[in-house]
Amino acid sequence: IRDSETGMLFDPGNVFSLRQKITDLLEQTCRRLEMGEKARQYVEENFNPEKHYAQLMRIYDKAVSLSC
């Protein structure tokens, strides 16, 4: 998550910060929709089937090269 771009971050256990972020997003529809669109775009660009396959093949290649 890129804070305030593709989502919102808060410190674990800080319920006040979480509450504020949720309230902000509920009140700012345009911002919420924009962050959602950016998050979807990021996932589609970085976690598509082609990239997943390429990464998996790198892992397999590395595993094979380590064997005797």
Secondary structure, DSSP 8 states (H G I E B T S, - for coil): --BTTTB----TT-HHHHHHHHHHHHH-HHHHHHHHHHHHHHHHHHS-HHHHHHHHHHHHHHHHHH--
